[in-house]
Amino acid sequence: MDQVRQEKARRTRGRLLEAGAELFDRSGYAGATLGEIAAAAGVTKGALYFHFTSKEELAGAVFAQAERSLRAACGSRRTATSPLQALIDAGHWLADALGSDPLIRAAFRLGREGDWQCTGGSGPGSGAGPASDSGAGPGSGPAPGSGPGSTDPHGFHGFHGFHGVWAGITGDLLAAARRAGELRGRPDAPGPGPDTLVVTAACGLEVVLADGCPPEERARRVGALWDWLLPCLVPPGAVGGYRTGPPALGPA
């Protein structure tokens, strides 16, 4: 019986995360209410409060789940190929996720909105006082995404929220590519110019791909970005060793 209850609770929590992501993506943090989220998940408001004590806690859980998905996707690609190819493939994964996964879209929107974020921290999180159902102010829960990688170890201080998470992952993969000798220049002498260019371009994918374009167009845009970037990053003659299209279109 305990296992049955645990499985039911797990499914309910999953539905709440999905419904919360859909509403946060559609209406923003302030516009989404707990009543609407509970109704969309097919549960009572009391059941919602059993899993999440506030709207901020639910938003933090959405953000954290999206971060776990992004890190898992990038990690699996990094172990299967070179760091630079993994970065290219991660961009294609993100393009697909922006079209199909409301958790990823919601995390980007939550990261852009400042009414629930901690202005003094490295990621979205706690403010002063509990959040109301109407989203009138920031809450007091722990900062989602405040673990390793949510800080800014590469010095890209202009990126915050989920863009900051993605920028950190991009910087990590670039640093690994440099250590592996994939990039121009000495492995121990990173240049801020190329890194800043790549991270800025990668973070801009969320804006460029947010217009509802079809999957084929998303893949084309990501591939076109890397067709331009690769000759600036890798030694002469090495461009042909990388695939700029999505993994399904060619060998890794």
HELIX and SHEET records of a PDB file:
HELIX    1   1 ASP A    2  GLY A   31  1                                  30    
HELIX    2   2 LEU A   34  ALA A   41  1                                   8    
HELIX    3   3 LYS A   45  HIS A   51  1                                   7    
HELIX    4   4 LYS A   55  ALA A   80  1                                  26    
HELIX    5   5 PRO A   83  SER A  100  1                                  18    
HELIX    6   6 PRO A  102  ARG A  112  1                                  11    
HELIX    7   7 GLY A  161  ARG A  179  1                                  19    
HELIX    8   8 PRO A  192  VAL A  208  1                                  17    
HELIX    9   9 PRO A  215  LEU A  233  1                                  19    
HELIX   10  10 VAL A  239  GLY A  241  5                                   3    
HELIX   11  11 PRO A  247  LEU A  249  5                                   3    
END                                                                             
